[in-house]
Amino acid sequence: MKRILALLLAVCMLLPLVACGETTTTTEPTDQTETVEGGGDEIELTGDVVVDTMNGIRRATAIEPGEEYDFESHLPLVKEGEDNHLTIGLVTSAMTTDYNDNEFTKWVEEQTGVELEFMQFTGTSSDAATQLSLMMAAGETLPDILLRFTGVSKGQGADFGEDGYFADLSEYFQDPELNYYRKWAIEGRRSCFTDDAFDNLQLRQIDPETGAMYAYPRMENSPEDRPRFHVSINKAWLEKVGMDVPTDTASLRAVLEAFRDQDPNGNGQKDELPMVGRNGTTFTDIIGYLINAFVYYHPSYHFNITDGKLWTPYNTDEYRQALTFINDLYNDGLIAEQVWTMDNTELKSLQNPTDGVYKAGIITANRYSTIDAAGHAMQDYEEVPPLADETGKGGYGPVDYYSMEYNTFISADSKNPELAFKLLDFLCCDEAQVRSRWGVYQQDWDFSDGSGVGNLGGESFYKMLTDDPQTYANNLTWHNYSGIQTSLYRQKEIDISDPEAFATARYYRDLACIENYEKAGLPDECYYFAVFTKDESDEREEFVSDLTQYIKKARDEFSTGIRDVRDDAQWQKYLDDLNGLGYDRWVEMTQTAYDRTFGK
């Protein structure tokens, strides 16, 4: 009989903030998910539609000549009489009402012949990582699989593996029979990723000294999420001042001045915020958006590349020019002071004003978390493209590379690690991914008849029959994605006949943003990642965090005038501080690791 395993009382006592045995809380987003910068290839959602023999489910999958599509021969994953028990440790979600009496659990067990047992880790992702560390320290038996422990970074996972807590999976990855479903997931999605994406996915986790691989990686491509900055402008305000969407720094300043001076919201008060957003957050970092007019700048991937040589924007003349421009806007009241203090609740209120009077002209707001369907902001604002080049080194549209996660592990305590690996492999197959995201086939979703338009502009792959299972509490899924995802599974049949509908407006704004960033493009070379040795990683931990935090702090202070960006002495002091914090060693070490990783 399946049952939920409880963490020992000692863990509960050591973690008073974690409710053991009580109602669980939804895990919050984590900064541990790692992404890398990519090359900006256009994404095509293509593939030959075939019918496999597993439940008659049809999927878009590219098949190599001479290869057969045969899932049934690999199921079930266990033979009669073999041990079929696996324990999965996961961070519980308040959206999942029951992991045992759960439609996805039942389907996985029916398909694979594996009997699942769950060990629930409660609280936030960081809480769960702490609980895991305490179990290790106490010598407790870990579950067979730790599924998407996003509070454990890639480096921490490697350390736990070296310390003997996680199994080395490199041998399993080399066996095609153990990578069967993952192989088909990869083959079917090559058109949704650049050619080297899957090689990079695996390469990023291989220990350069031992060849060990301790994580089962996950990859996702969501084109609507990849543009780094979601910048939009109030259409009514533009019409009021008689101007067009800005495309360069000069037209941006002109529009902002008009917003400041001409009462575009028509309430007779000088309460307009010409430009507003948040500072240093994904999608909403208005400062990072402005810097790209002067020099290519991705806040998550610190390095740029020219002819194979790494450099950063932070000590360049172009970066200084960008901060000077930003400080001018700040001094003239064109960038809101709230940028440096605003939280997401306040940003959301600007997009959903209770009195119906907008205060923001240009705003960086995540279309998926800061705009309410009950309001009209999705329809009242339109996308602003990346600004044109100002210096010869800017004018780019930074995009996030495909999301690459290394936070699923098989524990060294597992008595059947090969079966655990096979189960993770099975979770990569198309049907497992659709069901884990959208619920029960022909109850919550069905395949589209081809008459609908997908939410990214292509032919819809399937359609929803009920509300999105991820938005309310239920026992349909685990609310925990795995395997290899693509935008294919975010495509659903939507009605775009009403141009004023929220979904329609978001559909068009998604497309406009993607097109704007593709048009702006990326440099010829982009820094994706480098694989560091254990010694290099240990050395980086000693100083890189302090260095990057200082860079961020200095950016804020130069932008707001706490430091005078025009004063040569203050700028030189900033450069000297960078060197004192290990800047040259940072670049040197990363160049060495990059060259070694890619055989330069």
C-alpha positions in Angstrom: 0.0 0.0 0.0 1.3 3.5 -0.9 1.7 5.9 2.0 3.1 9.3 2.6 6.4 9.2 4.6 6.7 11.8 7.3 10.1 13.4 8.1 11.3 12.5 11.5 10.2 14.5 14.5 13.8 15.8 15.0 13.6 17.5 11.6 10.3 19.2 12.6 11.9 20.4 15.9 14.9 21.8 14.1 12.7 23.6 11.6 9.9 25.3 13.5 8.8 27.3 10.5 8.0 24.2 8.5 4.6 22.7 9.2 5.1 19.0 9.5 1.9 17.1 9.2 -0.1 20.3 8.8 -1.5 22.0 5.7 1.4 22.6 3.3 2.3 25.9 1.6 3.0 26.5 -2.0 6.7 26.6 -2.8 7.9 29.9 -4.0 10.0 30.6 -7.1 13.7 30.1 -6.6 16.8 31.7 -7.9 18.5 28.3 -8.1 17.1 27.5 -11.6 20.1 28.1 -13.9 19.8 29.6 -17.3 22.5 30.3 -19.9 22.7 32.8 -22.8 21.9 31.5 -26.3 22.4 32.4 -29.9 19.0 33.8 -30.9 18.0 31.3 -33.5 14.4 31.5 -34.6 12.2 28.9 -33.0 10.1 26.8 -35.3 7.4 24.6 -33.8 7.4 21.9 -36.5 7.5 18.1 -36.7 5.8 15.2 -38.4 2.6 14.1 -36.7 2.7 10.4 -36.0 0.6 8.0 -34.0 2.3 5.8 -31.4 0.9 2.6 -29.8 0.6 4.0 -26.3 -3.1 4.8 -25.8 -3.3 6.0 -29.4 -2.0 9.4 -28.4 -0.7 11.4 -31.3 2.2 13.7 -30.9 4.4 15.9 -33.1 7.7 14.0 -33.3 10.5 13.9 -35.9 11.5 10.3 -36.6 14.9 9.5 -38.0 14.9 7.4 -41.2 14.9 3.7 -40.4 14.0 4.1 -36.7 10.8 2.7 -35.3 8.5 4.4 -32.8 7.9 1.6 -30.3 7.0 2.5 -26.7 5.1 -0.6 -25.8 8.2 -2.8 -26.0 9.7 -0.8 -23.1 6.7 -1.0 -20.8 6.2 -1.9 -18.1 9.6 -0.8 -16.7 9.7 -3.8 -14.3 9.1 -7.5 -14.9 6.9 -9.7 -12.8 8.5 -10.7 -9.6 11.0 -7.8 -9.6 11.1 -5.2 -6.9 8.8 -2.4 -8.2 8.9 0.0 -5.3 10.3 3.5 -5.5 10.1 6.5 -3.1 9.9 10.0 -4.6 10.9 12.9 -2.4 9.4 16.2 -3.5 8.6 19.6 -2.2 4.8 19.6 -1.6 2.5 22.0 -3.2 -0.6 23.4 -1.6 -2.3 22.9 -5.0 -1.9 19.1 -4.7 -4.6 17.7 -2.5 -3.4 14.1 -2.5 -0.3 12.5 -4.0 -1.6 8.9 -3.5 -5.1 9.3 -4.7 -3.8 11.3 -7.6 -4.7 10.9 -11.3 -1.1 11.4 -12.5 0.3 9.0 -9.9 -2.3 6.3 -11.0 -1.4 6.8 -14.6 2.3 6.6 -14.1 1.9 3.4 -12.0 -0.4 1.8 -14.6 2.0 2.5 -17.4 5.3 1.6 -15.7 4.3 -1.1 -13.2 6.2 0.9 -10.5 4.6 1.3 -7.1 5.2 4.9 -5.9 5.6 6.1 -2.4 6.1 9.8 -1.5 8.2 11.6 1.0 6.9 15.1 1.4 9.3 18.0 2.1 7.3 21.0 3.3 7.7 24.8 3.2 9.7 26.7 0.6 12.3 25.3 -1.7 15.0 26.6 0.7 13.2 25.0 3.6 13.2 21.7 1.7 16.9 22.0 1.0 17.6 22.5 4.7 15.5 19.5 5.6 17.5 17.4 3.1 20.8 18.6 4.6 19.6 17.7 8.1 18.6 14.2 6.9 22.1 13.8 5.4 23.8 15.0 8.6 21.7 12.6 10.7 22.5 9.6 8.5 18.8 9.1 7.6 17.9 7.1 4.5 17.1 9.3 1.5 14.3 8.6 -0.9 15.2 6.9 -4.2 14.4 10.0 -6.2 14.6 13.7 -5.2 12.4 15.4 -7.8 13.1 19.0 -8.6 14.7 20.2 -5.4 15.1 23.7 -6.8 16.6 24.9 -3.5 19.7 22.8 -4.3 21.9 24.5 -6.8 23.9 22.7 -9.4 27.1 23.2 -7.5 25.6 22.0 -4.3 24.2 18.9 -6.0 27.7 18.1 -7.3 29.1 18.5 -3.8 26.5 16.2 -2.4 27.3 13.6 -5.1 31.1 13.8 -4.3 30.3 13.3 -0.6 28.4 10.1 -1.4 24.8 11.1 -1.0 23.8 11.1 -4.7 24.4 8.4 -7.3 26.7 9.1 -10.3 24.4 8.7 -13.3 27.0 9.0 -16.1 26.9 5.2 -16.8 23.1 5.3 -17.2 23.2 8.3 -19.6 25.5 6.3 -21.9 23.0 3.4 -22.2 20.4 4.1 -25.0 18.0 1.5 -23.5 17.9 3.5 -20.3 17.5 6.8 -22.2 14.7 5.5 -24.4 11.9 8.0 -23.8 14.4 10.9 -23.3 15.8 10.1 -26.7 12.4 10.4 -28.4 11.7 13.6 -26.4 15.0 15.0 -27.7 14.5 13.9 -31.3 11.0 15.4 -31.3 12.1 18.7 -30.0 15.2 19.5 -31.9 13.2 22.0 -34.0 12.3 23.8 -30.8 15.9 24.2 -29.7 19.2 25.2 -31.3 21.2 22.2 -32.5 23.7 22.3 -29.6 21.1 22.8 -26.9 20.9 19.2 -25.7 24.6 18.7 -25.9 25.0 21.8 -23.7 22.4 20.5 -21.3 24.5 17.5 -20.6 27.9 19.1 -20.9 27.1 21.7 -18.2 26.8 19.1 -15.5 29.7 16.8 -16.4 32.6 17.0 -13.8 35.6 18.0 -16.0 37.9 16.0 -13.8 36.0 12.8 -13.1 33.2 12.7 -15.7 30.6 12.2 -13.0 27.0 13.3 -13.6 24.9 13.6 -10.4 21.7 15.3 -11.6 19.0 14.3 -14.0 18.7 17.5 -16.0 15.5 19.2 -17.2 15.2 21.6 -20.0 12.4 23.9 -21.1 11.8 26.3 -24.0 9.1 28.8 -23.6 9.6 31.5 -26.3 7.2 33.9 -24.7 9.3 33.9 -21.5 12.7 34.3 -23.2 12.8 38.1 -24.0 14.5 39.5 -20.9 12.5 42.7 -20.5 8.8 43.1 -20.8 8.4 46.8 -21.6 5.1 48.3 -22.6 3.6 51.8 -23.2 0.2 53.2 -22.6 -1.5 53.6 -26.0 -4.0 56.2 -24.9 -1.2 58.4 -23.5 0.7 58.1 -26.8 -2.4 59.2 -28.7 -2.9 62.1 -26.2 0.6 63.5 -26.8 0.5 62.7 -30.5 3.7 60.6 -30.6 4.8 57.2 -31.7 6.3 54.3 -29.8 9.9 55.2 -29.0 12.6 53.3 -30.8 15.9 55.0 -29.7 17.1 57.0 -26.8 16.2 60.4 -28.3 12.6 59.5 -29.1 12.3 57.8 -25.7 13.3 61.0 -23.9 10.9 63.0 -26.0 8.0 60.7 -25.1 8.9 60.7 -21.4 9.0 64.5 -21.3 5.6 64.6 -22.9 4.2 62.2 -20.4 5.7 64.3 -17.6 4.4 67.6 -18.8 1.1 67.1 -20.7 -1.2 65.4 -18.2 -1.8 62.4 -20.4 -4.1 60.6 -17.9 -6.3 63.7 -17.9 -7.0 64.0 -14.2 -5.5 67.5 -13.9 -2.8 66.4 -11.5 0.9 66.0 -12.1 0.9 62.4 -10.9 2.1 60.6 -13.9 5.2 58.3 -13.7 6.7 58.6 -17.2 8.8 55.4 -16.8 8.6 52.9 -14.0 9.5 49.3 -13.3 11.5 47.4 -10.7 15.2 47.2 -10.3 17.2 44.1 -11.1 14.3 41.6 -11.4 13.6 39.3 -14.3 11.3 40.9 -17.0 10.8 44.1 -15.0 14.4 45.5 -14.8 14.0 48.9 -16.5 17.6 49.9 -15.9 18.9 46.8 -17.6 16.6 47.5 -20.6 18.1 51.0 -21.0 21.7 49.8 -20.8 21.3 47.7 -23.9 21.0 50.7 -26.1 24.7 51.4 -25.3 26.2 48.0 -24.8 25.0 44.4 -24.8 24.1 43.6 -21.3 22.4 40.5 -19.9 22.1 40.7 -16.1 22.2 36.9 -15.6 25.1 36.1 -17.9 27.8 38.5 -17.0 30.2 38.0 -19.9 30.2 39.1 -23.5 32.5 37.5 -26.2 34.4 39.0 -29.0 36.6 36.7 -31.2 36.5 34.1 -28.4 37.7 36.5 -25.7 35.5 37.2 -22.7 34.8 40.6 -21.4 32.2 42.3 -19.3 30.3 45.6 -19.9 30.8 46.8 -16.4 34.1 48.6 -16.9 33.5 50.0 -20.5 33.0 53.5 -21.7 29.7 52.4 -23.2 28.5 51.2 -19.8 29.4 54.6 -18.3 27.5 56.4 -21.1 24.5 54.3 -20.3 24.6 55.1 -16.6 25.0 58.8 -17.5 21.9 58.7 -19.7 19.9 56.9 -17.0 21.1 59.5 -14.4 19.9 62.3 -16.6 16.5 60.7 -16.9 16.4 60.3 -13.2 17.4 63.9 -12.4 14.7 65.1 -14.8 11.9 63.1 -13.2 11.6 60.8 -16.2 12.4 57.6 -14.3 10.3 57.1 -11.2 12.1 57.1 -7.9 10.0 54.1 -6.9 12.0 51.9 -9.3 14.6 51.3 -6.5 12.1 50.5 -3.8 9.1 49.0 -5.5 7.8 45.5 -4.8 5.7 43.4 -7.1 2.5 44.3 -5.3 3.0 48.0 -6.0 4.0 47.4 -9.6 0.9 45.3 -10.1 -1.3 48.1 -8.6 0.0 50.4 -11.4 -1.3 48.0 -14.0 -4.6 47.4 -12.2 -5.7 50.8 -10.8 -8.7 50.7 -8.6 -10.0 54.1 -9.8 -9.3 53.3 -13.4 -6.7 56.1 -13.8 -3.3 54.9 -15.0 -0.3 56.5 -13.4 2.4 54.7 -15.5 3.4 55.7 -19.1 6.1 53.2 -19.9 6.3 50.2 -17.5 8.2 47.0 -17.2 5.6 44.4 -16.0 5.5 40.7 -16.4 2.5 39.9 -18.5 1.9 36.7 -16.6 2.1 37.9 -13.0 1.4 41.6 -12.8 -1.6 42.1 -15.0 -5.1 41.0 -13.9 -7.5 39.6 -16.4 -10.3 41.6 -14.6 -8.6 44.8 -15.6 -7.8 46.2 -19.1 -4.1 46.9 -19.0 -3.3 44.0 -21.3 -5.3 45.8 -24.0 -4.4 49.4 -23.0 -0.6 48.9 -23.3 1.5 47.8 -26.2 5.1 46.4 -26.5 8.1 48.7 -26.7 11.0 47.2 -28.7 14.6 47.2 -27.6 16.1 50.6 -28.2 18.4 51.2 -31.3 22.2 51.2 -31.0 23.6 54.3 -29.5 27.4 53.5 -29.4 28.2 50.8 -31.9 28.0 48.1 -29.1 24.3 48.2 -28.2 20.9 47.9 -29.7 20.4 44.3 -28.8 17.5 42.4 -27.4 18.8 40.1 -24.7 17.0 36.8 -24.3 17.3 34.1 -21.7 18.7 30.8 -23.0 16.6 27.7 -22.5 15.9 27.0 -18.9 18.3 24.3 -17.7 17.8 22.7 -14.3 20.0 20.3 -12.4 18.0 19.6 -9.3 16.6 16.1 -9.7 18.7 13.4 -8.2 18.8 9.6 -7.5 20.1 9.0 -4.0 23.0 6.7 -3.2 20.6 5.0 -0.7 18.4 3.7 -3.6 18.5 -0.1 -3.8 17.3 0.1 -7.4 18.9 3.2 -9.0 18.5 1.7 -12.5 14.7 1.5 -12.1 14.7 5.1 -10.7 16.6 6.2 -13.8 14.1 4.5 -16.0 11.2 6.2 -14.3 12.8 9.6 -14.7 13.3 8.7 -18.4 9.7 7.7 -18.7 8.6 11.1 -17.3 10.3 12.7 -20.4 7.9 11.1 -22.8 5.3 13.3 -24.4 2.2 12.0 -22.7 3.8 12.1 -19.3 4.7 15.8 -19.8 1.2 16.7 -21.1 -0.5 14.9 -18.3 1.8 16.4 -15.6 1.0 19.8 -16.9 -2.6 19.7 -18.0 -4.3 16.8 -16.2 -6.4 13.9 -17.5 -6.7 13.1 -21.2 -10.2 13.7 -22.5 -11.3 15.1 -19.1 -9.1 18.2 -18.8 -7.6 18.3 -22.3 -7.9 16.8 -25.7 -6.2 17.0 -29.0 -7.1 19.9 -31.2 -9.0 19.3 -34.4 -6.7 21.8 -36.2 -9.2 24.6 -36.3 -7.7 26.6 -33.4 -4.7 28.8 -33.3 -2.0 28.1 -30.7 -1.1 30.8 -28.2 2.2 31.3 -30.0 0.8 31.6 -33.4 1.1 28.1 -34.8 -1.5 25.4 -35.2 -2.9 24.4 -31.8 -1.7 21.0 -30.6 -4.4 20.4 -28.1 -7.3 22.3 -26.4 -8.4 22.7 -22.8 -11.7 21.2 -21.7 -11.6 22.6 -18.1 -9.8 25.2 -16.1 -6.0 25.0 -16.0 -5.2 22.4 -13.3 -2.3 24.4 -12.2 -4.5 27.3 -11.1 -6.6 25.5 -8.4 -6.2 22.8 -5.8 -6.8 19.3 -7.1 -5.4 15.7 -7.2 -5.0 15.7 -11.0 -1.2 16.4 -11.1 1.8 16.7 -8.8 2.2 20.4 -9.8 5.8 19.6 -10.3 7.0 19.4 -13.9 9.8 17.1 -15.0 11.4 15.8 -18.2 12.0 17.9 -21.3 9.4 20.6 -21.8 8.9 22.9 -24.8 6.3 25.5 -25.8 4.6 22.7 -27.6 2.9 21.9 -24.3 2.0 25.5 -23.7 0.1 25.7 -26.9 -3.6 25.3 -26.5 -6.6 26.2 -28.6 -7.8 29.7 -27.8 -10.5 32.0 -29.2 -9.0 35.2 -30.7 -12.2 36.4 -32.3 -12.6 39.0 -29.6 -9.8 41.6 -29.9 -10.6 43.0 -26.5 -10.4 39.7 -24.7 -7.5 39.4 -22.1 -6.2 36.1 -23.7 -6.3 37.6 -27.2 -4.4 40.7 -26.1 -1.8 38.7 -24.3 -1.4 36.4 -27.3 -0.7 39.4 -29.6 1.6 41.0 -27.0 3.6 37.8 -26.6 4.1 37.6 -30.4 5.0 41.3 -30.7 7.6 41.0 -27.9 9.1 37.9 -29.5 9.3 39.5 -32.9 10.8 42.7 -31.5 13.6 40.8 -29.9 14.3 38.6 -32.9 14.5 41.8 -35.0 16.9 43.4 -32.5 19.0 40.3 -32.4 22.1 39.3 -30.4 25.9 39.7 -30.8 27.6 37.2 -33.1 29.0 35.5 -30.0 27.2 35.0 -26.7 28.5 33.5 -23.5 26.5 30.4 -22.7 28.3 28.8 -19.8 31.6 27.4 -18.6 32.2 24.2 -16.6 34.4 24.8 -13.6 36.6 22.3 -11.8 35.9 21.7 -8.1 38.9 23.9 -7.1 37.7 26.7 -9.4 34.2 26.5 -8.0 35.6 26.7 -4.5 37.7 29.8 -5.4 34.7 31.5 -7.1 32.6 31.0 -4.0 35.2 33.1 -2.1 34.7 36.3 -4.0 32.4 36.3 -7.1 29.2 36.9 -5.1 30.7 39.9 -3.4 32.0 41.2 -6.7 28.7 40.9 -8.5 26.8 42.4 -5.6 29.1 45.4 -5.7 28.6 45.8 -9.4 24.8 45.9 -8.8 25.1 48.4 -5.9 27.4 50.7 -7.9 24.9 50.6 -10.9 22.2 51.8 -8.5 24.3 54.5 -7.0 25.5 55.9 -10.4 21.9 55.8 -11.7 20.5 57.8 -8.9 23.4 60.2 -8.3 24.6 58.9 -5.0 27.9 58.5 -7.0 28.6 61.0 -9.7 29.1 59.0 -12.9 30.5 62.1 -14.6 33.3 62.5 -12.1 36.4 60.9 -13.4 37.8 60.3 -9.9 34.6 58.5 -8.7 34.5 56.4 -11.9 38.2 55.5 -11.4 37.5 54.6 -7.7 34.8 52.2 -9.0 37.2 50.6 -11.4 39.8 50.2 -8.7 37.2 48.6 -6.4 36.4 46.1 -9.1 40.0 45.1 -9.4 40.3 45.0 -5.6 37.4 42.6 -5.4 39.0 40.1 -7.9 37.6 41.3 -11.3 40.7 40.3 -13.3 40.8 36.9 -11.7 37.1 36.5 -12.4 37.6 37.1 -16.1 40.8 35.0 -16.2 39.2 32.0 -14.5 36.1 32.1 -16.6 38.1 32.4 -19.8 40.1 29.3 -18.8 37.0 27.3 -18.0 35.3 28.4 -21.2 38.3 27.5 -23.4 38.6 24.1 -21.7 34.8 23.4 -22.0 34.6 24.2 -25.7 38.1 23.1 -26.7 39.3 26.5 -27.6 
